């Protein structure tokens, strides 16, 4: 028999004053209620109740056991109630891993809007251009831009993110403006150290596939530093649209060989399991999908 159930039956028997009334409250038979109490007495090696045909009373051991076990059950009930309330109201700390290039006004607005709707959730954002181990590092969620999410994780697509080859006008005045992807190889490039660009192809007019080849002048694991060095005229870089859209719009940066496009990645929300998903996690993913998918 389940020990916790036996504890609950014993408490109900004491408080109801009879096996029959306790059984009715608990939705079990009176003989089953009696068996639960008998099992407790057997496991404890002590009689808990004095029984007669019309009356029940606690023994000395039963009184001590009732006081302690009732207190323990109250604590368990309080814990269950607290967990139950979380099932309906998103609250608590939510640890999120995301690429450095998510440090943009777009994401800032989404976070502000989410906070306004769910003020009891504390979003703990960690920006790094590396794949964290969600379980080992204690993350609830990771945002990853890829064409093939890990099969070991649950992945929900949020939105599409384009990447562009960009450079500053000052650099292009020195190095010349490339006319074809082949011209890119002779130019200086700030290459990410956290991802391999080898094997990346560009799609040109008529669907023609052309391999992208870059000559590193600098490597960096920080996308924002890469952006600043491109603005400073060090060379060209391959950067997400979110990070360079304003620079492209105002002419601070120029898109290179625009007739050739890079593969568009999908931003996924990845997490470990659909089972027992906390309301804070579910609400955050749903909010991101609605906000970014509509952007």
C-alpha positions as CSV (number, residue, x, y, z in Angstrom):
1,X,0.0,0.0,0.0
2,X,1.1,3.6,-0.7
3,X,2.5,5.0,2.6
4,X,1.3,8.6,1.8
5,X,-2.2,7.4,1.1
6,X,-2.2,5.5,4.4
7,X,-1.2,8.7,6.2
8,X,-4.0,10.6,4.7
9,X,-6.5,7.8,5.5
10,X,-5.3,7.7,9.2
11,X,-5.7,11.5,9.5
12,X,-9.2,11.4,8.0
13,X,-10.2,8.5,10.3
14,X,-9.0,10.4,13.4
15,X,-10.8,13.6,12.3
16,X,-14.0,11.9,11.2
17,X,-14.1,9.6,14.3
18,X,-15.0,6.5,12.3
19,X,-13.7,4.3,9.4
20,X,-17.0,4.5,7.6
21,X,-17.2,8.3,7.5
22,X,-13.5,8.6,6.6
23,X,-14.0,6.1,3.8
24,X,-17.0,8.1,2.4
25,X,-15.0,11.3,2.4
26,X,-12.0,9.6,0.7
27,X,-14.1,7.6,-1.8
28,X,-12.9,4.2,-0.7
29,X,-14.5,1.3,1.2
30,X,-14.5,1.1,5.0
31,X,-12.6,-2.2,4.9
32,X,-9.9,-0.5,2.7
33,X,-9.6,2.4,5.2
34,X,-9.1,-0.2,8.0
35,X,-6.4,-1.9,6.0
36,X,-4.5,1.3,5.5
37,X,-4.5,2.0,9.2
38,X,-3.6,-1.6,10.0
39,X,-0.7,-1.4,7.6
40,X,0.6,1.8,9.3
41,X,0.4,0.1,12.7
42,X,2.3,-2.9,11.3
43,X,5.1,-0.8,9.8
44,X,5.4,1.3,13.0
45,X,5.2,-1.7,15.4
46,X,2.6,0.2,17.5
47,X,-1.1,0.4,17.9
48,X,-2.4,3.8,16.9
49,X,-6.1,3.4,17.7
50,X,-8.3,1.9,20.3
51,X,-11.2,0.3,18.5
52,X,-14.7,-0.7,19.7
53,X,-18.0,-1.3,17.9
54,X,-19.1,2.3,18.6
55,X,-16.0,4.3,19.4
56,X,-12.4,5.1,18.2
57,X,-9.8,6.8,20.3
58,X,-6.1,7.4,19.9
59,X,-3.5,5.5,21.8
60,X,-0.5,7.4,23.3
61,X,1.5,6.4,20.2
62,X,-1.4,7.3,18.0
63,X,-1.6,10.8,19.5
64,X,2.1,11.4,18.9
65,X,1.9,10.0,15.4
66,X,-1.2,12.0,14.5
67,X,0.4,15.3,15.5
68,X,3.6,14.7,13.6
69,X,2.0,13.1,10.5
70,X,-0.8,15.7,10.3
71,X,1.9,18.5,10.3
72,X,3.9,16.7,7.6
73,X,0.7,16.3,5.4
74,X,-0.1,20.0,5.9
75,X,3.3,20.9,4.6
76,X,2.9,18.6,1.6
77,X,-0.5,20.1,0.9
78,X,0.9,23.6,1.0
79,X,3.7,22.6,-1.4
80,X,1.2,21.0,-3.8
81,X,-1.0,24.1,-3.6
82,X,2.0,26.4,-4.4
83,X,2.9,24.2,-7.4
84,X,-0.7,24.1,-8.5
85,X,-0.9,27.9,-8.5
86,X,2.1,28.1,-10.8
87,X,0.2,25.9,-13.2
88,X,-2.1,28.8,-13.9
89,X,0.1,31.9,-13.4
90,X,3.5,32.3,-15.1
91,X,6.0,33.3,-12.4
92,X,9.6,32.7,-11.3
93,X,13.0,33.0,-13.0
94,X,13.4,32.0,-16.6
95,X,17.0,31.4,-17.7
96,X,17.4,32.0,-21.5
97,X,20.4,31.5,-23.7
98,X,20.5,33.5,-27.0
99,X,23.0,34.6,-29.6
100,X,24.8,37.9,-29.0
101,X,23.1,39.5,-32.0
102,X,19.8,39.3,-30.1
103,X,21.0,42.4,-28.3
104,X,18.9,44.6,-30.5
105,X,16.0,47.1,-30.1
106,X,13.7,44.5,-31.6
107,X,14.3,41.9,-28.8
108,X,14.4,44.7,-26.2
109,X,10.9,45.7,-27.2
110,X,9.7,42.1,-27.1
111,X,11.1,41.7,-23.6
112,X,9.6,44.9,-22.4
113,X,6.1,43.9,-23.7
114,X,6.5,40.5,-22.2
115,X,7.3,42.0,-18.8
116,X,4.3,44.2,-19.0
117,X,2.0,41.2,-19.6
118,X,3.8,38.8,-17.2
119,X,5.3,40.9,-14.3
120,X,5.9,37.9,-12.1
121,X,8.4,36.3,-14.5
122,X,12.0,37.3,-14.2
123,X,13.7,36.8,-17.5
124,X,17.5,36.0,-17.1
125,X,19.1,36.5,-20.5
126,X,22.5,35.1,-21.2
127,X,24.0,36.2,-24.6
128,X,26.7,34.0,-26.1
129,X,27.6,32.7,-29.5
130,X,27.9,29.1,-28.3
131,X,25.5,26.2,-27.9
132,X,24.9,25.7,-24.2
133,X,23.9,22.4,-22.6
134,X,20.4,23.2,-21.5
135,X,20.2,20.5,-18.8
136,X,23.7,20.7,-17.5
137,X,23.9,24.5,-17.4
138,X,20.4,25.0,-16.0
139,X,18.8,26.8,-18.9
140,X,15.0,26.7,-19.5
141,X,15.3,27.8,-23.1
142,X,17.7,28.6,-25.9
143,X,17.2,30.7,-29.0
144,X,19.2,29.3,-32.0
145,X,19.3,30.4,-35.6
146,X,19.9,27.4,-37.8
147,X,18.6,25.4,-40.7
148,X,18.8,22.1,-38.8
149,X,17.9,22.2,-35.1
150,X,19.2,19.4,-32.9
151,X,17.1,16.2,-33.0
152,X,17.8,15.7,-29.3
153,X,15.8,18.9,-28.3
154,X,12.3,20.1,-28.8
155,X,12.4,23.0,-31.3
156,X,9.7,25.5,-32.1
157,X,10.2,27.8,-35.1
158,X,9.8,31.5,-34.2
159,X,10.7,33.5,-37.3
160,X,13.1,33.6,-40.3
161,X,16.3,35.6,-40.1
162,X,18.3,36.7,-43.2
163,X,22.1,37.2,-43.1
164,X,23.9,39.7,-45.3
165,X,27.5,40.3,-46.5
166,X,28.2,43.9,-45.5
167,X,31.0,46.5,-45.5
168,X,31.5,50.2,-44.8
169,X,31.7,52.7,-47.7
170,X,35.1,53.8,-46.4
171,X,36.5,50.3,-46.8
172,X,35.0,49.9,-50.2
173,X,36.6,53.1,-51.4
174,X,40.0,51.5,-50.5
175,X,39.4,47.9,-51.5
176,X,36.9,48.4,-54.4
177,X,33.3,47.2,-54.6
178,X,33.0,43.4,-55.4
179,X,31.0,42.6,-58.5
180,X,30.8,38.8,-58.0
181,X,31.2,36.4,-55.1
182,X,34.7,35.5,-56.4
183,X,35.8,39.1,-55.7
184,X,35.1,38.6,-52.0
185,X,38.0,36.3,-51.6
186,X,40.5,39.1,-52.2
187,X,39.0,41.3,-49.6
188,X,39.6,41.4,-45.8
189,X,36.9,39.7,-43.7
190,X,36.0,39.6,-40.0
191,X,35.2,35.9,-39.6
192,X,33.2,34.5,-36.7
193,X,35.2,32.0,-34.6
194,X,32.1,30.3,-33.3
195,X,30.7,29.0,-36.7
196,X,32.2,27.6,-39.9
197,X,31.4,29.5,-43.0
198,X,33.2,26.9,-45.2
199,X,30.7,25.2,-47.4
200,X,28.2,28.1,-47.3
201,X,26.8,28.8,-50.8
202,X,25.1,31.9,-52.2
203,X,22.2,31.7,-54.6
204,X,22.6,33.9,-57.6
205,X,20.5,34.8,-60.7
206,X,18.7,31.8,-62.1
207,X,19.2,29.8,-58.9
208,X,22.9,29.4,-59.6
209,X,24.8,28.2,-56.5
210,X,28.2,29.8,-55.8
211,X,30.6,28.9,-52.9
212,X,31.4,31.7,-50.5
213,X,35.1,32.1,-49.8
214,X,36.4,34.7,-47.4
215,X,39.9,35.7,-46.4
216,X,40.1,36.3,-42.6
217,X,41.7,39.6,-41.5
218,X,40.3,39.1,-38.0
219,X,38.3,36.5,-36.0
220,X,35.9,37.3,-33.3
221,X,33.4,35.4,-31.0
222,X,31.4,38.6,-30.4
223,X,28.9,39.7,-33.1
224,X,28.6,43.2,-31.7
225,X,32.4,43.7,-31.9
226,X,32.3,42.4,-35.5
227,X,29.7,45.0,-36.3
228,X,31.8,47.8,-34.8
229,X,34.9,46.7,-36.7
230,X,33.0,46.6,-40.0
231,X,31.7,50.1,-39.3
232,X,35.3,51.2,-38.5
233,X,36.3,50.0,-42.0
234,X,38.4,46.9,-41.2
235,X,36.7,44.7,-43.7
236,X,33.5,42.9,-44.6
237,X,31.4,40.6,-42.5
238,X,28.5,38.2,-42.7
239,X,25.9,39.4,-40.2
240,X,22.2,38.9,-39.3
241,X,19.7,41.4,-40.7
242,X,18.5,42.3,-37.2
243,X,21.9,43.7,-36.4
244,X,22.5,45.6,-39.6
245,X,19.1,46.7,-40.9
246,X,19.3,50.2,-39.6
247,X,22.9,50.6,-40.9
248,X,21.9,49.4,-44.3
249,X,18.9,51.8,-44.3
250,X,21.0,54.9,-43.5
251,X,24.0,54.0,-45.6
252,X,26.4,53.3,-42.7
253,X,26.9,49.9,-44.3
254,X,26.5,48.6,-47.8
255,X,25.2,45.1,-48.8
256,X,27.7,43.3,-51.0
257,X,26.8,41.4,-54.2
258,X,23.1,41.9,-53.3
259,X,22.0,39.8,-56.4
260,X,23.5,36.8,-54.5
261,X,21.6,35.8,-51.4
262,X,22.7,33.6,-48.5
263,X,20.5,30.8,-47.1
264,X,17.8,32.2,-44.7
265,X,18.0,30.7,-41.2
266,X,15.1,30.0,-38.9
267,X,15.2,31.2,-35.3
268,X,14.1,28.4,-33.0
269,X,13.1,28.2,-29.4
270,X,14.7,25.0,-28.2
271,X,14.0,23.3,-24.9
272,X,14.4,19.8,-23.4
273,X,10.8,18.4,-23.0
274,X,7.2,19.2,-23.6
275,X,6.2,17.2,-20.5
276,X,5.4,19.3,-17.4
277,X,6.3,22.6,-19.2
278,X,6.2,25.4,-16.7
279,X,3.7,28.2,-17.4
280,X,6.6,30.8,-17.4
281,X,8.3,28.8,-20.3
282,X,5.1,28.2,-22.3
283,X,4.1,31.8,-22.0
284,X,7.5,33.1,-23.1
285,X,7.7,30.9,-26.1
286,X,4.1,31.7,-27.2
287,X,4.9,35.4,-26.7
288,X,8.1,35.2,-28.8
289,X,6.3,33.3,-31.6
290,X,3.5,35.9,-31.8
291,X,5.8,38.9,-31.5
292,X,8.6,37.8,-33.8
293,X,6.5,35.9,-36.3
294,X,4.4,39.0,-36.9
295,X,7.4,41.4,-37.1
